[in-house]
Amino acid sequence: MSKTVLVATEKPFAKAAVDGIKKILDDAGYTLVLLESYTDKADLLKAVEGVDALIIRSDMVTEEVIAAGKNLKIVVRAGAGYDNVDCAAATKADVTVMNTPGQNSNAVAELAFGMMLNLARKNYSGKAGTELRGKTIGIHAYGNIGRIVAVIAKGFGMTVKAFDPFVDKSAIEADGVEAVDSIEALYSSCDYVSLHIPATAQTKKSINYDLLSKMKAGAALINTARKEVIDEDGLIKAMTERTDLLFGSDLTPDCLAELTDKAGDRVFVTAKKMGAQTAEANINAGLAAASQIVDFFEKGDAKFKVN
């Protein structure tokens, strides 16, 4: 039976991605409905009525949205993080939630190094900076992005360490990466720490003053994960007391004004979240989302279900 799939994106996919999504759905005999660049939640609530599936990017799928989608069976977040979806409400309504892990990973990993270079070269101000070669990088969470960060770091001639209690040490070490036993060991021994943990009840505000104060002299923390994992009061305190520490983020901290006032050019924050903002990642995530929906309905494939 034909299905209707809504692509609802406040920040639209690239045209090539939309064209690719349409082809995948057309080939399956499905109907595509587009809602792009909307500014009112009411538009989303109206559009989701009657559709069988929903593809989003950073759009908020609340309990209200799920309730409005009376025929909704699946929501796919085109990207890795899915904290913009109310998974509990989806589960209660028997709606499957999926993400598209790995599709944005290279884009995020490359951005992390862009921020490292920016900080190392003093924001390209003309002041003498430092090199990445010979430095040690610590990868906090060794998932899809972390593995790519390790590969790129080796290309820069860096020593690579990682901490991830959910990944077997032997798997990390098989990649030529040193697996450390604790977060403290990672942060205290690395010149750069690249943060890739999700925002969960356990991780929110876990990057705190005590941890940051243990970092090496001149060390830099790079956050391309979620802003909620950082204790911002602790970050300000550490950056104020330790005038050698550097911070780069792809997420705008709530405390940005105070942070830049106290730390100046030791802080670099992107103008907006840019981890997945490449043509390649945009297309890959959109196509993966469409394919996963077709496989879900046609084959019962729920491989990337997260709720």
Secondary structure as the mmCIF struct_conf table of DSSP 4:
data_model
#
loop_
_struct_conf.conf_type_id
_struct_conf.id
_struct_conf.beg_label_comp_id
_struct_conf.beg_label_asym_id
_struct_conf.beg_label_seq_id
_struct_conf.end_label_comp_id
_struct_conf.end_label_asym_id
_struct_conf.end_label_seq_id
STRN STRN1 THR A 4 THR A 9
BEND BEND1 GLU A 10 LYS A 11
HELX_LH_PP_P HELX_LH_PP_P1 PRO A 12 ALA A 14
HELX_RH_AL_P HELX_RH_AL_P1 LYS A 15 ASP A 27
TURN_TY1_P TURN_TY1_P1 ALA A 28 GLY A 29
STRN STRN2 THR A 31 GLU A 36
BEND BEND2 SER A 37 SER A 37
HELX_RH_AL_P HELX_RH_AL_P2 LYS A 41 ALA A 47
TURN_TY1_P TURN_TY1_P2 VAL A 48 GLY A 50
BEND BEND3 ASP A 52 ASP A 52
STRN STRN3 ALA A 53 ILE A 56
BEND BEND4 ARG A 57 SER A 58
STRN STRN4 VAL A 61 VAL A 61
HELX_RH_AL_P HELX_RH_AL_P3 GLU A 63 ALA A 68
TURN_TY1_P TURN_TY1_P3 LYS A 70 ASN A 71
STRN STRN5 ILE A 74 ARG A 77
BEND BEND5 ALA A 78 ALA A 80
TURN_TY1_P TURN_TY1_P4 ASP A 83 ASN A 84
STRN STRN6 VAL A 85 VAL A 85
HELX_RH_AL_P HELX_RH_AL_P4 CYS A 87 LYS A 92
TURN_TY1_P TURN_TY1_P5 ALA A 93 ASP A 94
STRN STRN7 THR A 96 ASN A 99
TURN_TY1_P TURN_TY1_P6 PRO A 101 GLY A 102
BEND BEND6 GLN A 103 ASN A 104
HELX_RH_AL_P HELX_RH_AL_P5 SER A 105 ALA A 120
TURN_TY1_P TURN_TY1_P7 ARG A 121 ARG A 121
HELX_RH_3T_P HELX_RH_3T_P1 LYS A 122 TYR A 124
BEND BEND7 SER A 125 LYS A 127
BEND BEND8 LEU A 132 LEU A 132
TURN_TY1_P TURN_TY1_P8 ARG A 133 GLY A 134
STRN STRN8 THR A 136 HIS A 140
BEND BEND9 ALA A 141 ALA A 141
BEND BEND10 GLY A 143 GLY A 143
HELX_RH_AL_P HELX_RH_AL_P6 ASN A 144 GLY A 155
TURN_TY1_P TURN_TY1_P9 PHE A 156 GLY A 157
STRN STRN9 THR A 159 PHE A 163
TURN_TY1_P TURN_TY1_P10 PRO A 165 PHE A 166
BEND BEND11 VAL A 167 VAL A 167
HELX_RH_AL_P HELX_RH_AL_P7 LYS A 169 ALA A 174
TURN_TY1_P TURN_TY1_P11 ASP A 175 GLY A 176
STRN STRN10 GLU A 178 ALA A 179
HELX_LH_PP_P HELX_LH_PP_P2 VAL A 180 VAL A 180
BEND BEND12 ASP A 181 ASP A 181
HELX_RH_AL_P HELX_RH_AL_P8 ILE A 183 SER A 189
BEND BEND13 ASP A 191 ASP A 191
STRN STRN11 TYR A 192 LEU A 195
TURN_TY1_P TURN_TY1_P12 ALA A 201 LYS A 205
STRN STRN12 ILE A 207 ILE A 207
HELX_RH_AL_P HELX_RH_AL_P9 TYR A 209 LEU A 212
TURN_TY1_P TURN_TY1_P13 SER A 213 LYS A 214
BEND BEND14 MET A 215 MET A 215
HELX_LH_PP_P HELX_LH_PP_P3 LYS A 216 LYS A 216
TURN_TY1_P TURN_TY1_P14 ALA A 217 GLY A 218
STRN STRN13 ALA A 220 ASN A 223
BEND BEND15 ALA A 225 ALA A 225
HELX_RH_3T_P HELX_RH_3T_P2 LYS A 227 VAL A 229
STRN STRN14 ILE A 230 ILE A 230
HELX_RH_AL_P HELX_RH_AL_P10 GLU A 232 GLU A 241
TURN_TY1_P TURN_TY1_P15 THR A 243 ASP A 244
STRN STRN15 LEU A 246 SER A 249
BEND BEND16 ASP A 250 LEU A 251
TURN_TY1_P TURN_TY1_P16 ASP A 254 CYS A 255
HELX_RH_AL_P HELX_RH_AL_P11 LEU A 256 ALA A 263
HELX_RH_3T_P HELX_RH_3T_P3 GLY A 264 ARG A 266
STRN STRN16 VAL A 267 VAL A 269
BEND BEND17 ALA A 271 LYS A 272
TURN_TY1_P TURN_TY1_P17 GLY A 275 ALA A 276
BEND BEND18 THR A 278 THR A 278
HELX_RH_AL_P HELX_RH_AL_P12 ALA A 279 LYS A 299
TURN_TY1_P TURN_TY1_P18 LYS A 303 PHE A 304
STRN STRN17 LYS A 305 LYS A 305
#
